[in-house]
Every structure is written in C-alpha cells, then in structure tokens.
Amino acid sequence: MTEDHRLSKVEILIQQKKFQEAEKILSDLLTGDSNNIHYLTLLAEVYLQQDKFENANIIIENAFGLSPDSAYLFFIKSRIAIEQEKLNEAEKNINQAIELDAYNADYFAVLANIKLARKQFEESLEIANRALEIDAENLMALNMRSTALNKLNRSEESFETIEGALREDPNNAYTHTNYGWGLLEKGDHKKALEHFKEALTNDPTFYYAQSGMLEAIKATNPIYRLFLKYSFFMSNLTAKYQWAVIIGFYFGFKVLRSIARNNEALQPYLTPLIIALAIFAFSTWLIGPISNLFLRFNKYGQLLLDENEKTSSTLVAMSLGTCIVGLLLYFVLSEEKMLTIAAFGFAMMLPLGSMFSRSKNKNGLLIYTIALALVGLIAIGLTFTTGEMFNLMTGVFLFGFVAYQWVANYLAIKQDNL
C-alpha cells in the first residue's frame, strides 16, 4: 500500500472512530519518517480522540521541536488543554495560533468555545462572528454562535443559526446535541429529545448527547423541569454571582426564621414560606439521584445512567428507607432514640446524592461522605449505649452535615468556573 493510500486510510479510520487501527498505521509511517509533521499531528489527533492527553502532548512537543512556528500545532495543543480543563493554557495557545494565522476559522471557533466556557458570552459571540466572516459554513463557529446567542436570551437568532448549521451537515451529532441543549434550556424538552435521539443515531457513544438525552427524559417530570430551569440559571452565572445567590438564600432564610420567631402574628404567613424554601434547598441536592432512581425502571433511561449515578440513586433510596424505618420504630416503640436513626437516614440523603459530583478533587466528596456516615453511625451507637440523644458525636455529625453543603457548593462552583 502506498504512502498516500495509507494516509487516506488513516483519515477514514479517524472518521469511523477506529483509532487503534489508525494509530498502528501512523506508528508504522513514523518508523520510516519520524520527523514528518503531518504524521505527528495526525497521531496527536488520534491520541486526543482517545482521551490520551499526555501522549498527545508528548507528540505535539516533539513536533514543536521540528516546527516551532506552526499555528496548527498550537491549535491542537489548545484543544488538548480544553479537554484537560486548563482554560488559561488553552486560551494562550489558541491566541498564539491566531497570531500566526489570522485567517483560519477553526482557530477563532475554538477561542469562542473557550470564551463560552468562561461565561463571557458577548465575547464568544463576537469571536464566533469573526470566524464566520472567514468561513460562513464553519460548523463549530455556527454552534458557538448559536450557544452564545441562547445564553444571551436571543433564542430566535440562536435557533436560526443552529438550523443553518444543520442544513450544512444534517447528520452532525454535535450540532444536533447542541440544538437539543439549547431547546432544553428554553423549556422545550420534547423537541430537545428528538435532537438528542438524532445525535445518538449518528454517534451512539457521544457522551454529551447521552447526558442531554438523560436530562430530557427527566424533564418529562414537571418538578424536574423547574429544577432544570434553576440549574441553567445558576450555571450561566459567574462564580461571584453564584455565591451571591447561595449566600443571599442562606441569610434570607435565617432572617425569615428570626422574624417568624419574634412575631407571632406573622408566623402563619412566614412558616409556610420557610418550609417551602427549606424543601426547595434540600430538593436541589436530591432531585437528581431520585430522578435517576425512577429512570432505572425506564428501558431507555437505565441505559444512559453510569455506574456512579446508579450507585448514588440506590444509596439515596436506602437512606430514605432508613429514615422511614426509624420513624416507624419511633411510633411503634415510643422510643425517642429511634429518631436518631430517622434523622441519620434523612440527613445522609444529601451527601449520598451528590458525592459523585464532578470536581477536580475527584474523590473529595466521596471520602467526606464516608467519614460523615461513620461519624453518624458512632453517634447513633452512643445514643443507644448511653441514652443521650445529643452526644459529642451528634454535634460533630451536625457540624459536618452543614459544612458538607458549603464544601460541595465550593467544589461545584469551582468546577463550573474553570
């Protein structure tokens, strides 16, 4: 097979996502010509597509030694950094690529993507428009423009743009997925579901489409739709405004409780509001895993859940069961110490429901949850042996439970604002 034929085969294999076969051919080609920049960039692309980021970086660094002023190498290095969630490095590299070649639409599209991730929506839109001035049919730029417009509440323009992208490539899985998420954010879960299905028809392994499909199925529940609106609202805010909402809610709740405690006349009006706010706050932690639990009885939904989601939903159900058993034992036996079992089961639903949340500190919340559970079990044991409902370990558990919410919020906001 000639060199040109082997290269053509590599490109076809990459399109077909047969990366290991493509890697083998490229390794053979590099054996005969180890300094070929084109081979090196293709191999880096193959590693990138397989999430072998360190391997891809090594290849690119080797290529830089041969061609230090290659804009395309900076472009690939930026994409690797994006996948590793290193946005500062990604932006630095793509700006270098643009400086070396200011007439490549792909480079501006990647920069627009980085600005979107930083929630700089106006800048993202401006840069996506610059990319489209260079290449009006650039799919990534069209997708970035559509998403930026959607985030800026310019839905009509957003959907016109994404429909234009679909006309360019009706079977593009990323475009269908992007359209689906845009529709989901605007509340049209039924139409979003159609686009996620189309995306997965074209690329059954596309995780972004799978997670969108999962959210669209959950959104058939009107309560979950309200939660989804809140989630989109929070995710579109930068870190300081996310903290402002959380801290404002916390202190507002405390102020209302204080007013209700000191004004009997207002209690009939404020108490229902306080209860509703407490239920809302607690439900934002639990609605995800509880929805996942119900999805396990859906023949399509269960296929979209990963092992962590299944485990979390099972443990939340067990924790709820523990709470119910504790309450039943209390009413049957009239033993106050049984309430500690109920309280433990109720409280543990929150960390068990969020312990697998994405964060750079991969196992931080999981370790915290295990430690909190052990403290709670020791507290229950002390209650049953000493008869004291509120012992030292009860205090430690309560402190840990409250602190968990702040720690989890900190990690979530940090993850959401890279």
Contacts in CASP RR format, 6 or more apart in sequence:
PFRMAT RR
TARGET T0000
AUTHOR 0000-0000-0000
METHOD contacts of the structure
MODEL  1
MTEDHRLSKVEILIQQKKFQEAEKILSDLLTGDSNNIHYLTLLAEVYLQQ
DKFENANIIIENAFGLSPDSAYLFFIKSRIAIEQEKLNEAEKNINQAIEL
DAYNADYFAVLANIKLARKQFEESLEIANRALEIDAENLMALNMRSTALN
KLNRSEESFETIEGALREDPNNAYTHTNYGWGLLEKGDHKKALEHFKEAL
TNDPTFYYAQSGMLEAIKATNPIYRLFLKYSFFMSNLTAKYQWAVIIGFY
FGFKVLRSIARNNEALQPYLTPLIIALAIFAFSTWLIGPISNLFLRFNKY
GQLLLDENEKTSSTLVAMSLGTCIVGLLLYFVLSEEKMLTIAAFGFAMML
PLGSMFSRSKNKNGLLIYTIALALVGLIAIGLTFTTGEMFNLMTGVFLFG
FVAYQWVANYLAIKQDNL
1 9 0 8 1.000
3 29 0 8 1.000
6 25 0 8 1.000
6 28 0 8 1.000
6 29 0 8 1.000
7 29 0 8 1.000
7 38 0 8 1.000
7 42 0 8 1.000
9 25 0 8 1.000
10 22 0 8 1.000
10 25 0 8 1.000
10 26 0 8 1.000
10 42 0 8 1.000
11 42 0 8 1.000
13 19 0 8 1.000
13 21 0 8 1.000
13 22 0 8 1.000
13 25 0 8 1.000
14 22 0 8 1.000
14 42 0 8 1.000
14 45 0 8 1.000
14 46 0 8 1.000
14 49 0 8 1.000
17 49 0 8 1.000
17 205 0 8 1.000
19 46 0 8 1.000
19 49 0 8 1.000
19 50 0 8 1.000
22 42 0 8 1.000
22 46 0 8 1.000
23 43 0 8 1.000
23 46 0 8 1.000
23 47 0 8 1.000
26 39 0 8 1.000
26 42 0 8 1.000
26 43 0 8 1.000
26 46 0 8 1.000
27 43 0 8 1.000
29 36 0 8 1.000
29 39 0 8 1.000
30 36 0 8 1.000
30 39 0 8 1.000
30 40 0 8 1.000
30 43 0 8 1.000
33 39 0 8 1.000
35 66 0 8 1.000
37 63 0 8 1.000
37 66 0 8 1.000
37 67 0 8 1.000
37 70 0 8 1.000
37 73 0 8 1.000
40 59 0 8 1.000
40 60 0 8 1.000
40 62 0 8 1.000
40 63 0 8 1.000
40 66 0 8 1.000
41 60 0 8 1.000
41 63 0 8 1.000
41 72 0 8 1.000
41 73 0 8 1.000
41 76 0 8 1.000
43 59 0 8 1.000
44 56 0 8 1.000
44 59 0 8 1.000
44 60 0 8 1.000
44 63 0 8 1.000
44 76 0 8 1.000
44 80 0 8 1.000
45 56 0 8 1.000
45 76 0 8 1.000
47 53 0 8 1.000
47 55 0 8 1.000
47 56 0 8 1.000
47 59 0 8 1.000
48 56 0 8 1.000
48 76 0 8 1.000
48 79 0 8 1.000
48 80 0 8 1.000
48 83 0 8 1.000
51 83 0 8 1.000
53 80 0 8 1.000
53 83 0 8 1.000
53 84 0 8 1.000
56 76 0 8 1.000
56 80 0 8 1.000
57 77 0 8 1.000
57 80 0 8 1.000
60 73 0 8 1.000
60 76 0 8 1.000
60 77 0 8 1.000
60 80 0 8 1.000
63 70 0 8 1.000
63 73 0 8 1.000
64 70 0 8 1.000
64 73 0 8 1.000
67 73 0 8 1.000
69 100 0 8 1.000
70 100 0 8 1.000
71 96 0 8 1.000
71 97 0 8 1.000
71 98 0 8 1.000
71 100 0 8 1.000
71 101 0 8 1.000
71 104 0 8 1.000
71 107 0 8 1.000
72 97 0 8 1.000
74 93 0 8 1.000
74 94 0 8 1.000
74 96 0 8 1.000
74 97 0 8 1.000
74 100 0 8 1.000
75 93 0 8 1.000
75 94 0 8 1.000
75 97 0 8 1.000
75 104 0 8 1.000
75 106 0 8 1.000
75 107 0 8 1.000
75 110 0 8 1.000
77 93 0 8 1.000
78 89 0 8 1.000
78 90 0 8 1.000
78 91 0 8 1.000
78 93 0 8 1.000
78 94 0 8 1.000
78 97 0 8 1.000
78 110 0 8 1.000
78 114 0 8 1.000
79 90 0 8 1.000
79 110 0 8 1.000
81 87 0 8 1.000
81 89 0 8 1.000
81 90 0 8 1.000
81 93 0 8 1.000
82 90 0 8 1.000
82 110 0 8 1.000
82 113 0 8 1.000
82 114 0 8 1.000
82 117 0 8 1.000
85 360 0 8 1.000
85 418 0 8 1.000
87 114 0 8 1.000
87 117 0 8 1.000
87 118 0 8 1.000
87 418 0 8 1.000
90 110 0 8 1.000
90 114 0 8 1.000
91 111 0 8 1.000
91 114 0 8 1.000
94 107 0 8 1.000
94 110 0 8 1.000
94 111 0 8 1.000
94 114 0 8 1.000
95 111 0 8 1.000
97 104 0 8 1.000
97 107 0 8 1.000
98 104 0 8 1.000
98 107 0 8 1.000
98 108 0 8 1.000
98 111 0 8 1.000
101 107 0 8 1.000
103 134 0 8 1.000
104 134 0 8 1.000
105 131 0 8 1.000
105 132 0 8 1.000
105 134 0 8 1.000
105 135 0 8 1.000
105 138 0 8 1.000
105 141 0 8 1.000
106 131 0 8 1.000
106 138 0 8 1.000
106 140 0 8 1.000
107 131 0 8 1.000
108 127 0 8 1.000
108 128 0 8 1.000
108 130 0 8 1.000
108 131 0 8 1.000
108 134 0 8 1.000
108 141 0 8 1.000
109 128 0 8 1.000
109 131 0 8 1.000
109 138 0 8 1.000
109 140 0 8 1.000
109 141 0 8 1.000
109 144 0 8 1.000
110 140 0 8 1.000
111 127 0 8 1.000
112 124 0 8 1.000
112 125 0 8 1.000
112 127 0 8 1.000
112 128 0 8 1.000
112 131 0 8 1.000
112 141 0 8 1.000
112 144 0 8 1.000
112 145 0 8 1.000
112 148 0 8 1.000
113 124 0 8 1.000
113 140 0 8 1.000
113 144 0 8 1.000
115 121 0 8 1.000
115 123 0 8 1.000
115 124 0 8 1.000
115 127 0 8 1.000
115 148 0 8 1.000
116 124 0 8 1.000
116 144 0 8 1.000
116 147 0 8 1.000
116 148 0 8 1.000
116 151 0 8 1.000
117 418 0 8 1.000
118 417 0 8 1.000
118 418 0 8 1.000
119 151 0 8 1.000
119 236 0 8 1.000
119 237 0 8 1.000
119 238 0 8 1.000
119 417 0 8 1.000
121 148 0 8 1.000
121 151 0 8 1.000
121 152 0 8 1.000
122 148 0 8 1.000
122 152 0 8 1.000
124 144 0 8 1.000
124 147 0 8 1.000
124 148 0 8 1.000
125 145 0 8 1.000
125 148 0 8 1.000
125 149 0 8 1.000
125 152 0 8 1.000
127 144 0 8 1.000
128 141 0 8 1.000
128 142 0 8 1.000
128 144 0 8 1.000
128 145 0 8 1.000
128 148 0 8 1.000
129 145 0 8 1.000
131 138 0 8 1.000
131 140 0 8 1.000
131 141 0 8 1.000
131 144 0 8 1.000
132 138 0 8 1.000
132 141 0 8 1.000
132 142 0 8 1.000
132 145 0 8 1.000
135 141 0 8 1.000
137 168 0 8 1.000
139 165 0 8 1.000
139 168 0 8 1.000
139 169 0 8 1.000
139 172 0 8 1.000
139 174 0 8 1.000
139 175 0 8 1.000
142 161 0 8 1.000
142 162 0 8 1.000
142 164 0 8 1.000
142 165 0 8 1.000
142 168 0 8 1.000
142 175 0 8 1.000
143 162 0 8 1.000
143 165 0 8 1.000
143 174 0 8 1.000
143 175 0 8 1.000
143 178 0 8 1.000
145 161 0 8 1.000
146 158 0 8 1.000
146 159 0 8 1.000
146 161 0 8 1.000
146 162 0 8 1.000
146 165 0 8 1.000
146 178 0 8 1.000
146 179 0 8 1.000
146 182 0 8 1.000
147 158 0 8 1.000
147 178 0 8 1.000
147 181 0 8 1.000
147 182 0 8 1.000
149 155 0 8 1.000
149 157 0 8 1.000
149 158 0 8 1.000
149 161 0 8 1.000
150 158 0 8 1.000
150 182 0 8 1.000
150 185 0 8 1.000
150 186 0 8 1.000
151 236 0 8 1.000
155 186 0 8 1.000
158 182 0 8 1.000
159 179 0 8 1.000
162 175 0 8 1.000
162 178 0 8 1.000
162 179 0 8 1.000
162 182 0 8 1.000
163 179 0 8 1.000
165 172 0 8 1.000
165 175 0 8 1.000
166 172 0 8 1.000
166 175 0 8 1.000
166 176 0 8 1.000
166 179 0 8 1.000
169 175 0 8 1.000
171 202 0 8 1.000
172 202 0 8 1.000
173 199 0 8 1.000
173 200 0 8 1.000
173 202 0 8 1.000
173 203 0 8 1.000
173 206 0 8 1.000
173 209 0 8 1.000
174 199 0 8 1.000
174 206 0 8 1.000
174 208 0 8 1.000
176 195 0 8 1.000
176 196 0 8 1.000
176 198 0 8 1.000
176 199 0 8 1.000
176 202 0 8 1.000
176 209 0 8 1.000
177 195 0 8 1.000
177 196 0 8 1.000
177 199 0 8 1.000
177 206 0 8 1.000
177 208 0 8 1.000
177 209 0 8 1.000
177 212 0 8 1.000
179 192 0 8 1.000
179 195 0 8 1.000
180 191 0 8 1.000
180 192 0 8 1.000
180 195 0 8 1.000
180 196 0 8 1.000
180 199 0 8 1.000
180 212 0 8 1.000
180 216 0 8 1.000
181 192 0 8 1.000
181 212 0 8 1.000
182 192 0 8 1.000
183 189 0 8 1.000
183 191 0 8 1.000
183 192 0 8 1.000
183 195 0 8 1.000
184 192 0 8 1.000
184 212 0 8 1.000
184 215 0 8 1.000
184 216 0 8 1.000
184 219 0 8 1.000
184 228 0 8 1.000
185 232 0 8 1.000
187 219 0 8 1.000
187 225 0 8 1.000
187 228 0 8 1.000
187 229 0 8 1.000
189 216 0 8 1.000
189 219 0 8 1.000
189 220 0 8 1.000
189 225 0 8 1.000
192 212 0 8 1.000
192 216 0 8 1.000
192 219 0 8 1.000
193 213 0 8 1.000
193 216 0 8 1.000
193 217 0 8 1.000
196 209 0 8 1.000
196 212 0 8 1.000
196 213 0 8 1.000
196 216 0 8 1.000
197 213 0 8 1.000
199 206 0 8 1.000
199 209 0 8 1.000
200 206 0 8 1.000
200 209 0 8 1.000
200 210 0 8 1.000
200 213 0 8 1.000
203 209 0 8 1.000
210 304 0 8 1.000
211 304 0 8 1.000
213 300 0 8 1.000
213 301 0 8 1.000
213 304 0 8 1.000
214 295 0 8 1.000
214 301 0 8 1.000
214 304 0 8 1.000
214 305 0 8 1.000
215 228 0 8 1.000
217 295 0 8 1.000
217 298 0 8 1.000
217 300 0 8 1.000
217 301 0 8 1.000
217 304 0 8 1.000
218 224 0 8 1.000
218 228 0 8 1.000
218 288 0 8 1.000
218 291 0 8 1.000
218 295 0 8 1.000
219 225 0 8 1.000
219 228 0 8 1.000
221 291 0 8 1.000
223 287 0 8 1.000
224 287 0 8 1.000
224 288 0 8 1.000
224 291 0 8 1.000
227 283 0 8 1.000
227 284 0 8 1.000
227 287 0 8 1.000
227 288 0 8 1.000
230 284 0 8 1.000
234 242 0 8 1.000
234 245 0 8 1.000
235 416 0 8 1.000
237 245 0 8 1.000
238 417 0 8 1.000
239 413 0 8 1.000
239 414 0 8 1.000
239 416 0 8 1.000
239 417 0 8 1.000
242 413 0 8 1.000
242 416 0 8 1.000
242 417 0 8 1.000
243 413 0 8 1.000
246 409 0 8 1.000
249 277 0 8 1.000
249 281 0 8 1.000
253 274 0 8 1.000
253 277 0 8 1.000
253 278 0 8 1.000
253 281 0 8 1.000
256 270 0 8 1.000
256 273 0 8 1.000
256 274 0 8 1.000
256 277 0 8 1.000
257 274 0 8 1.000
259 266 0 8 1.000
259 270 0 8 1.000
260 266 0 8 1.000
260 267 0 8 1.000
260 270 0 8 1.000
260 271 0 8 1.000
260 274 0 8 1.000
263 270 0 8 1.000
282 350 0 8 1.000
285 349 0 8 1.000
285 350 0 8 1.000
285 353 0 8 1.000
285 354 0 8 1.000
285 405 0 8 1.000
285 408 0 8 1.000
286 316 0 8 1.000
286 349 0 8 1.000
286 350 0 8 1.000
286 353 0 8 1.000
288 353 0 8 1.000
289 309 0 8 1.000
289 312 0 8 1.000
289 313 0 8 1.000
289 316 0 8 1.000
289 352 0 8 1.000
289 353 0 8 1.000
289 354 0 8 1.000
290 313 0 8 1.000
290 316 0 8 1.000
292 305 0 8 1.000
292 309 0 8 1.000
292 310 0 8 1.000
292 312 0 8 1.000
292 313 0 8 1.000
293 313 0 8 1.000
293 314 0 8 1.000
293 316 0 8 1.000
293 317 0 8 1.000
295 301 0 8 1.000
295 302 0 8 1.000
295 304 0 8 1.000
295 305 0 8 1.000
296 302 0 8 1.000
296 305 0 8 1.000
296 310 0 8 1.000
296 313 0 8 1.000
305 313 0 8 1.000
308 356 0 8 1.000
309 356 0 8 1.000
311 356 0 8 1.000
312 352 0 8 1.000
312 353 0 8 1.000
312 354 0 8 1.000
312 355 0 8 1.000
312 356 0 8 1.000
313 353 0 8 1.000
315 352 0 8 1.000
315 353 0 8 1.000
316 349 0 8 1.000
316 352 0 8 1.000
316 353 0 8 1.000
319 345 0 8 1.000
319 346 0 8 1.000
319 348 0 8 1.000
319 349 0 8 1.000
319 352 0 8 1.000
320 345 0 8 1.000
320 346 0 8 1.000
320 349 0 8 1.000
321 345 0 8 1.000
322 341 0 8 1.000
322 342 0 8 1.000
322 344 0 8 1.000
322 345 0 8 1.000
322 348 0 8 1.000
323 341 0 8 1.000
323 342 0 8 1.000
323 343 0 8 1.000
323 344 0 8 1.000
323 345 0 8 1.000
323 346 0 8 1.000
323 349 0 8 1.000
324 342 0 8 1.000
325 341 0 8 1.000
325 342 0 8 1.000
326 338 0 8 1.000
326 339 0 8 1.000
326 341 0 8 1.000
326 342 0 8 1.000
327 338 0 8 1.000
327 339 0 8 1.000
327 342 0 8 1.000
329 335 0 8 1.000
329 338 0 8 1.000
329 341 0 8 1.000
330 336 0 8 1.000
330 338 0 8 1.000
330 339 0 8 1.000
330 342 0 8 1.000
336 389 0 8 1.000
337 383 0 8 1.000
337 384 0 8 1.000
337 387 0 8 1.000
337 389 0 8 1.000
339 389 0 8 1.000
340 379 0 8 1.000
340 380 0 8 1.000
340 383 0 8 1.000
340 389 0 8 1.000
340 394 0 8 1.000
341 380 0 8 1.000
344 376 0 8 1.000
344 377 0 8 1.000
344 379 0 8 1.000
344 380 0 8 1.000
344 397 0 8 1.000
347 397 0 8 1.000
347 401 0 8 1.000
348 369 0 8 1.000
348 372 0 8 1.000
348 373 0 8 1.000
350 401 0 8 1.000
350 404 0 8 1.000
350 405 0 8 1.000
351 365 0 8 1.000
351 368 0 8 1.000
351 369 0 8 1.000
351 372 0 8 1.000
351 373 0 8 1.000
351 401 0 8 1.000
351 404 0 8 1.000
351 408 0 8 1.000
352 369 0 8 1.000
354 365 0 8 1.000
354 408 0 8 1.000
355 365 0 8 1.000
355 366 0 8 1.000
355 368 0 8 1.000
355 369 0 8 1.000
356 365 0 8 1.000
356 366 0 8 1.000
357 365 0 8 1.000
357 408 0 8 1.000
357 411 0 8 1.000
357 412 0 8 1.000
357 415 0 8 1.000
358 415 0 8 1.000
359 365 0 8 1.000
359 411 0 8 1.000
359 412 0 8 1.000
359 414 0 8 1.000
359 415 0 8 1.000
360 411 0 8 1.000
360 414 0 8 1.000
360 415 0 8 1.000
361 411 0 8 1.000
364 411 0 8 1.000
365 404 0 8 1.000
365 407 0 8 1.000
365 408 0 8 1.000
365 411 0 8 1.000
368 404 0 8 1.000
368 407 0 8 1.000
369 404 0 8 1.000
372 397 0 8 1.000
372 400 0 8 1.000
372 401 0 8 1.000
372 404 0 8 1.000
375 393 0 8 1.000
375 396 0 8 1.000
375 397 0 8 1.000
375 400 0 8 1.000
376 393 0 8 1.000
376 394 0 8 1.000
376 397 0 8 1.000
378 393 0 8 1.000
379 391 0 8 1.000
379 393 0 8 1.000
379 394 0 8 1.000
379 395 0 8 1.000
379 396 0 8 1.000
379 397 0 8 1.000
382 388 0 8 1.000
382 391 0 8 1.000
382 392 0 8 1.000
382 393 0 8 1.000
382 394 0 8 1.000
383 389 0 8 1.000
383 391 0 8 1.000
383 394 0 8 1.000
END
